[in-house]
Amino acid sequence: MAVCLPKVYRDKLLSAFKSGELTIEKLYNLSDKERHNLFSKYVGEDYASFVNAKFEQAMLSKQKTAFANWIKKTTTYNDPIRRDMLKRVERNKKYLKPDEANKFMDDLVEQKMGFRLSETEAKTIMDLAERAEELKAKITPDMPRNSAERLAYGYALDEFNQLASKMKYGAETLKLKEAILPKNWWRDIMTIGGISKSLLSSCDVSFIGRQGIKVLFTNPKIWGETLVKTFELFGKELVAKSPEGFFKDRNDAVTRGIRASILSDPNMLNGKYKAAKNGYGLGVVGEEFFPSSLSERIPVLGRVFKASETAFNGAALYMRQKLANAVIEHAEKMGVDMLDPKQATAHGKIVSSMTGRGDIGKLEVIGKEINVLMFSIKFLKSNFDTLTAHLFDRTMTPEARKLAATNILKIAGGVTALLTISKALDDDSVDFDPRSSKFGQICKGSQCADITGGMKGLVTLGMRIVPTIHDGEFGFWTKSSTTGKWTKMTGDNFGQQTALDVVEGFLEGKLAPNVGMLRDIWAGQNFQGEKPNVVNTTIGLTTPITAQTIIQELKRGNDSLLLVLLSEGLGFSYTNYSFRGTGKKWEQLKEKRGEEVFNKSLQEVQDRFNIRAKKLEQSPRFKKLNWEEQAKELDKIRQEETQRIFDRYGIK
């Protein structure tokens, strides 16, 4: 039966509130029994329980609403713990006093963050989240992208995300005495592997020429804007001041603007980014905090390392946001609902793959473990998905497949156009046959730069392990990058290369640094043909790839070091296809005459071979020979030029 409080008692309560005898704050701080006794003075014992129950119901409702609002604004819709946290709030049937509420909130924060925070930390996190929510409420749909109001909210939310991630990183970091325990050894291996990869990948701004090169051929305007942004970020980070000192972290200040722009973008707030399972590869909500790499602690040079890292990561986010917005806009013009999770996810995968971030599907759960074995599995997958137009992805919608097919046609056309122009200027600069290692590259002599962002490797691999025709014969064919010699991989002769060897060699080249070290030790030599030792192994694990390439070319006496630096630093992978010089006689030459003579001799053999081979290939006699006879003629030239060097220096 419904209970109605008589008017006389309602008037007494109203008068007490107006006079200040009763206040909401005072009632909140009383216990249940104390509040009951106080109400009985105004409404009598018969109605005290009723009034007290109604007040507690109102308090509980407001408290639960506050908890629920905090959960909703600090978790994404697809966050797996979101529903559990909301259910826990809903199941609470009792109003929590301040100390109880703090504990309850700490538990919710711990569930969201995955670790326990102190009361001060939890309050800081909640305050930041509330501040971001207040700024978000000031944004109206008609406000332009990157308006002051939008960016204010973006900066506030980014501050919350970065602090939360930093706290999580600090909570998960093991102390030395814990790290050396056997149960943490695998974690230590992954950490060391990550540091090595970080060092090798530093000191370049290669995103624009490697991961992002595909966008050059599909949306050159976005690529050009990203190129400008890359150097802008590099320059700003290089001169950025830190309140913690010249050699300390600059707290990601330079890239904060990009993250704030993404977090406050209309497509973020209207749910279109979040509709895609991968969030279009933007990765800014709940992004992990990583400590500065060891390279950034090096005096003076640390600035360059930090600047290159900022330029790389910032360019990736900048290009993905631009491309995501362009893809969403184009799809909606075609009548596609980009709030539909299926459509958004399909188009989101295309944006990610076009910017070097492939989807590894169910393998994502062991992504960290794969990362220990492979240098960049997601980049490799992005190239595979782009080249196949996502043919093997069942989540692709017809509209997304059409976009993927259009992209690969534009990429193929753009690469072909650049190679054709280069060949018109220098006939020897390009090899259009995909079975050759020089395919997809622009070369000057034996020095080549990849203009495909690594896609050429997959194309060449595919063409070598699929039977094709050369010189009228059907089989597995490969073409040498140093001699131009064709080889039919039959495996008939001892030690002859097979199609399986090609696959194994490709995979070996993709190994992470720490696993690559084991490969070199087991093989007895590294990719430079040197026997592994403490010095060259340490250099291989800690020196940036760009620096390693320049060191190698310095040893060779290369007079085009600026070209090498620009090619490798900007992501147009540089390769020198001159002879490597392996074998006992070459080792003797290096030991007796030194590395300078060794490298000059290799270059001399390559140069003289190129001159003689080109004359031979233009002769009518050579053109009448079959592929085996041609191969023997080319081998004869190489052997003669090599022997001439050995005779000169008395190598027996």
ABEGO torsion letter per residue (X at the ends): XBBBBBAAAAAAAAAAAAAGABBAAAAAABBAAAAAAAAAAAAEAAAAAAAAAAAAAAAAAAAAAAAAAAAAAABBAABAAAAAAAAAAAABABBBBAAAAAAAAAAAAAAAAGBBBBAAAAAAAAAAAAAAAAAAAABBAABBBGBAAAAAAAAAAAAAAAAAAAAAAAAABBBAAAAABAAAAAAAAAAAAAAAAAAAABGBBAAAABAAAAAAAABAAAAAAAAAAAAAAAAAAAABBBAAEAABBAGGAAAAAAAAAAAABAAAAAGAAAABAAGGGAGABGBBBBBBBAAAABBGAAAAAAAAAAAAAAAAAAAAAAAAAAAAAAAAAAGBBAABAAAAAAAAAAAAAAAGBBBAEAAAAAAAAAAAABABAAAAAAAAAAAAGGAABAABBAAAAAAAAAAAAAAAAAAAAAAAAAAAABAAABBABAABAABGBBBBEABBBBAAGGAAAAAAAAAAABBBBBGGBBEBBBBBAAAGBBBBBAGABBGBBBAAAAAAAAAAAABBAAAAAAAAAAAGBBAAGBBBBAAAAAAAAABBAAAAAAAAAAAAGBAAAAAAAAAAAAGBBBBBABBAGBEAAAAAAAAAAEAAAAAAAAAAAAAAAAAAAAAAAABAAAAABBAAAAAAAAAAAAAAAAAAAAAAAGBX
